[in-house]
Amino acid sequence: MKKYPDMYELFKDDTTAKKYFDKLPEYVQEQISTRANGVNSFASLKDYAENLLRGDD
């Protein structure tokens, strides 16, 4: 699995990751954006989003 320096590089290369991010609720996008350097793969993006969404239950 390819690792990226940050989420913006991931989005440039992986349109699936960008589409996934764009469908997330705005507050989740904001939380992830504050830690963009920690998102270096689609898997890490999904893990982070799912953790944030789990707090909604």
N, CA, C and O atoms as CSV, one atom per row, in Angstrom:
chain,resi,resn,atom,element,x,y,z
A,1,MET,N,N,0.845,-1.193,0.000
A,1,MET,CA,C,0.000,0.000,0.000
A,1,MET,C,C,0.884,1.249,0.000
A,1,MET,O,O,1.826,1.361,0.785
A,2,LYS,N,N,0.569,2.159,-0.872
A,2,LYS,CA,C,1.357,3.380,-0.996
A,2,LYS,C,C,1.027,4.340,0.142
A,2,LYS,O,O,-0.132,4.508,0.521
A,3,LYS,N,N,2.070,4.962,0.675
A,3,LYS,CA,C,1.895,5.963,1.727
A,3,LYS,C,C,2.166,7.342,1.136
A,3,LYS,O,O,3.082,7.516,0.332
A,4,TYR,N,N,1.371,8.305,1.539
A,4,TYR,CA,C,1.498,9.680,1.059
A,4,TYR,C,C,1.950,10.583,2.208
A,4,TYR,O,O,1.740,10.259,3.377
A,5,PRO,N,N,2.570,11.713,1.870
A,5,PRO,CA,C,3.016,12.618,2.936
A,5,PRO,C,C,1.855,13.242,3.710
A,5,PRO,O,O,1.990,13.546,4.895
A,6,ASP,N,N,0.726,13.431,3.049
A,6,ASP,CA,C,-0.453,13.977,3.716
A,6,ASP,C,C,-1.696,13.693,2.881
A,6,ASP,O,O,-1.609,13.133,1.788
A,7,MET,N,N,-2.823,14.075,3.396
A,7,MET,CA,C,-4.091,13.753,2.744
A,7,MET,C,C,-4.235,14.451,1.398
A,7,MET,O,O,-4.904,13.927,0.508
A,8,TYR,N,N,-3.629,15.612,1.229
A,8,TYR,CA,C,-3.775,16.343,-0.033
A,8,TYR,C,C,-3.036,15.630,-1.164
A,8,TYR,O,O,-3.512,15.604,-2.299
A,9,GLU,N,N,-1.889,15.060,-0.861
A,9,GLU,CA,C,-1.169,14.255,-1.855
A,9,GLU,C,C,-1.949,12.982,-2.166
A,9,GLU,O,O,-1.999,12.547,-3.316
A,10,LEU,N,N,-2.550,12.392,-1.152
A,10,LEU,CA,C,-3.394,11.214,-1.347
A,10,LEU,C,C,-4.526,11.543,-2.324
A,10,LEU,O,O,-4.789,10.776,-3.250
A,11,PHE,N,N,-5.188,12.671,-2.120
A,11,PHE,CA,C,-6.325,13.043,-2.973
A,11,PHE,C,C,-5.901,13.310,-4.409
A,11,PHE,O,O,-6.655,13.021,-5.338
A,12,LYS,N,N,-4.708,13.857,-4.602
A,12,LYS,CA,C,-4.220,14.112,-5.960
A,12,LYS,C,C,-4.082,12.810,-6.748
A,12,LYS,O,O,-4.318,12.769,-7.955
A,13,ASP,N,N,-3.698,11.762,-6.047
A,13,ASP,CA,C,-3.380,10.490,-6.693
A,13,ASP,C,C,-4.533,9.489,-6.659
A,13,ASP,O,O,-4.611,8.600,-7.506
A,14,ASP,N,N,-5.420,9.631,-5.688
A,14,ASP,CA,C,-6.461,8.628,-5.457
A,14,ASP,C,C,-7.839,9.299,-5.438
A,14,ASP,O,O,-8.275,9.820,-4.411
A,15,THR,N,N,-8.508,9.275,-6.585
A,15,THR,CA,C,-9.809,9.954,-6.675
A,15,THR,C,C,-10.865,9.260,-5.813
A,15,THR,O,O,-11.812,9.906,-5.364
A,16,THR,N,N,-10.719,7.975,-5.579
A,16,THR,CA,C,-11.665,7.259,-4.721
A,16,THR,C,C,-11.613,7.815,-3.302
A,16,THR,O,O,-12.649,8.008,-2.667
A,17,ALA,N,N,-10.417,8.069,-2.814
A,17,ALA,CA,C,-10.260,8.634,-1.475
A,17,ALA,C,C,-10.894,10.027,-1.404
A,17,ALA,O,O,-11.557,10.364,-0.424
A,18,LYS,N,N,-10.687,10.818,-2.435
A,18,LYS,CA,C,-11.263,12.178,-2.463
A,18,LYS,C,C,-12.780,12.117,-2.474
A,18,LYS,O,O,-13.436,12.873,-1.757
A,19,LYS,N,N,-13.349,11.219,-3.285
A,19,LYS,CA,C,-14.814,11.087,-3.336
A,19,LYS,C,C,-15.360,10.636,-1.986
A,19,LYS,O,O,-16.397,11.127,-1.539
A,20,TYR,N,N,-14.670,9.704,-1.338
A,20,TYR,CA,C,-15.080,9.235,-0.016
A,20,TYR,C,C,-15.086,10.400,0.973
A,20,TYR,O,O,-16.048,10.590,1.717
A,21,PHE,N,N,-14.004,11.174,0.971
A,21,PHE,CA,C,-13.888,12.325,1.867
A,21,PHE,C,C,-15.016,13.319,1.621
A,21,PHE,O,O,-15.618,13.828,2.567
A,22,ASP,N,N,-15.301,13.596,0.351
A,22,ASP,CA,C,-16.324,14.581,-0.005
A,22,ASP,C,C,-17.723,14.174,0.447
A,22,ASP,O,O,-18.588,15.033,0.614
A,23,LYS,N,N,-17.958,12.889,0.644
A,23,LYS,CA,C,-19.269,12.404,1.082
A,23,LYS,C,C,-19.416,12.407,2.602
A,23,LYS,O,O,-20.516,12.215,3.119
A,24,LEU,N,N,-18.328,12.620,3.311
A,24,LEU,CA,C,-18.390,12.618,4.774
A,24,LEU,C,C,-19.091,13.880,5.273
A,24,LEU,O,O,-19.069,14.909,4.597
A,25,PRO,N,N,-19.713,13.808,6.453
A,25,PRO,CA,C,-20.311,15.019,7.031
A,25,PRO,C,C,-19.243,16.109,7.221
A,25,PRO,O,O,-18.064,15.821,7.428
A,26,GLU,N,N,-19.689,17.344,7.144
A,26,GLU,CA,C,-18.747,18.463,7.198
A,26,GLU,C,C,-17.890,18.463,8.463
A,26,GLU,O,O,-16.693,18.742,8.399
A,27,TYR,N,N,-18.496,18.150,9.619
A,27,TYR,CA,C,-17.711,18.174,10.850
A,27,TYR,C,C,-16.610,17.106,10.829
A,27,TYR,O,O,-15.543,17.305,11.410
A,28,VAL,N,N,-16.864,15.981,10.167
A,28,VAL,CA,C,-15.846,14.931,10.055
A,28,VAL,C,C,-14.727,15.410,9.129
A,28,VAL,O,O,-13.549,15.204,9.419
A,29,GLN,N,N,-15.094,16.049,8.017
A,29,GLN,CA,C,-14.088,16.601,7.105
A,29,GLN,C,C,-13.204,17.611,7.839
A,29,GLN,O,O,-11.987,17.622,7.658
A,30,GLU,N,N,-13.817,18.452,8.664
A,30,GLU,CA,C,-13.044,19.462,9.395
A,30,GLU,C,C,-12.071,18.811,10.369
A,30,GLU,O,O,-10.911,19.213,10.463
A,31,GLN,N,N,-12.553,17.802,11.092
A,31,GLN,CA,C,-11.679,17.109,12.046
A,31,GLN,C,C,-10.499,16.450,11.338
A,31,GLN,O,O,-9.359,16.541,11.795
A,32,ILE,N,N,-10.781,15.795,10.236
A,32,ILE,CA,C,-9.715,15.126,9.486
A,32,ILE,C,C,-8.741,16.149,8.920
A,32,ILE,O,O,-7.531,15.926,8.927
A,33,SER,N,N,-9.263,17.271,8.429
A,33,SER,CA,C,-8.403,18.304,7.840
A,33,SER,C,C,-7.425,18.887,8.853
A,33,SER,O,O,-6.322,19.290,8.486
A,34,THR,N,N,-7.818,18.935,10.128
A,34,THR,CA,C,-6.905,19.471,11.135
A,34,THR,C,C,-5.724,18.538,11.365
A,34,THR,O,O,-4.711,18.942,11.935
A,35,ARG,N,N,-5.854,17.289,10.922
A,35,ARG,CA,C,-4.769,16.316,11.077
A,35,ARG,C,C,-4.381,15.721,9.733
A,35,ARG,O,O,-4.115,14.524,9.623
A,36,ALA,N,N,-4.352,16.564,8.722
A,36,ALA,CA,C,-4.081,16.117,7.348
A,36,ALA,C,C,-2.768,15.344,7.241
A,36,ALA,O,O,-2.666,14.412,6.443
A,37,ASN,N,N,-1.765,15.719,8.032
A,37,ASN,CA,C,-0.468,15.039,7.958
A,37,ASN,C,C,-0.543,13.612,8.468
A,37,ASN,O,O,0.326,12.800,8.150
A,38,GLY,N,N,-1.560,13.289,9.249
A,38,GLY,CA,C,-1.709,11.942,9.772
A,38,GLY,C,C,-2.460,11.012,8.832
A,38,GLY,O,O,-2.561,9.813,9.091
A,39,VAL,N,N,-2.987,11.560,7.740
A,39,VAL,CA,C,-3.736,10.755,6.779
A,39,VAL,C,C,-2.820,10.489,5.591
A,39,VAL,O,O,-2.617,11.359,4.744
A,40,ASN,N,N,-2.267,9.273,5.537
A,40,ASN,CA,C,-1.277,8.990,4.493
A,40,ASN,C,C,-1.665,7.820,3.594
A,40,ASN,O,O,-0.856,7.350,2.793
A,41,SER,N,N,-2.911,7.350,3.729
A,41,SER,CA,C,-3.420,6.294,2.854
A,41,SER,C,C,-4.943,6.299,2.918
A,41,SER,O,O,-5.534,6.877,3.831
A,42,PHE,N,N,-5.571,5.649,1.941
A,42,PHE,CA,C,-7.033,5.547,1.962
A,42,PHE,C,C,-7.478,4.801,3.214
A,42,PHE,O,O,-8.487,5.156,3.824
A,43,ALA,N,N,-6.734,3.777,3.597
A,43,ALA,CA,C,-7.092,3.003,4.790
A,43,ALA,C,C,-7.064,3.881,6.042
A,43,ALA,O,O,-7.962,3.786,6.879
A,44,SER,N,N,-6.054,4.727,6.180
A,44,SER,CA,C,-5.991,5.583,7.362
A,44,SER,C,C,-7.101,6.629,7.335
A,44,SER,O,O,-7.626,7.001,8.384
A,45,LEU,N,N,-7.463,7.109,6.137
A,45,LEU,CA,C,-8.583,8.038,6.005
A,45,LEU,C,C,-9.875,7.380,6.480
A,45,LEU,O,O,-10.629,7.967,7.256
A,46,LYS,N,N,-10.127,6.155,6.009
A,46,LYS,CA,C,-11.355,5.447,6.394
A,46,LYS,C,C,-11.373,5.147,7.889
A,46,LYS,O,O,-12.402,5.315,8.542
A,47,ASP,N,N,-10.246,4.706,8.433
A,47,ASP,CA,C,-10.182,4.405,9.870
A,47,ASP,C,C,-10.508,5.641,10.696
A,47,ASP,O,O,-11.290,5.581,11.644
A,48,TYR,N,N,-9.907,6.745,10.329
A,48,TYR,CA,C,-10.110,7.989,11.066
A,48,TYR,C,C,-11.573,8.433,10.962
A,48,TYR,O,O,-12.184,8.797,11.966
A,49,ALA,N,N,-12.132,8.402,9.755
A,49,ALA,CA,C,-13.529,8.801,9.555
A,49,ALA,C,C,-14.473,7.896,10.349
A,49,ALA,O,O,-15.404,8.377,10.995
A,50,GLU,N,N,-14.231,6.600,10.299
A,50,GLU,CA,C,-15.105,5.669,11.008
A,50,GLU,C,C,-15.042,5.878,12.516
A,50,GLU,O,O,-16.058,5.766,13.202
A,51,ASN,N,N,-13.864,6.179,13.029
A,51,ASN,CA,C,-13.740,6.480,14.465
A,51,ASN,C,C,-14.547,7.715,14.829
A,51,ASN,O,O,-15.225,7.730,15.856
A,52,LEU,N,N,-14.485,8.762,13.993
A,52,LEU,CA,C,-15.241,9.977,14.268
A,52,LEU,C,C,-16.740,9.731,14.153
A,52,LEU,O,O,-17.519,10.234,14.963
A,53,LEU,N,N,-17.148,8.954,13.141
A,53,LEU,CA,C,-18.567,8.674,12.954
A,53,LEU,C,C,-19.130,7.789,14.057
A,53,LEU,O,O,-20.306,7.902,14.403
A,54,ARG,N,N,-18.308,6.917,14.608
A,54,ARG,CA,C,-18.750,6.022,15.659
A,54,ARG,C,C,-19.217,6.827,16.877
A,54,ARG,O,O,-20.078,6.372,17.630
A,55,GLY,N,N,-18.655,8.010,17.066
A,55,GLY,CA,C,-19.063,8.869,18.174
A,55,GLY,C,C,-20.475,9.404,18.044
A,55,GLY,O,O,-20.998,9.996,18.988
A,56,ASP,N,N,-21.101,9.208,16.896
A,56,ASP,CA,C,-22.460,9.703,16.652
A,56,ASP,C,C,-23.541,8.813,17.267
A,56,ASP,O,O,-24.674,9.254,17.464
A,57,ASP,N,N,-23.194,7.580,17.566
A,57,ASP,CA,C,-24.199,6.617,18.038
A,57,ASP,C,C,-24.814,7.019,19.373
A,57,ASP,O,O,-25.673,6.309,19.896
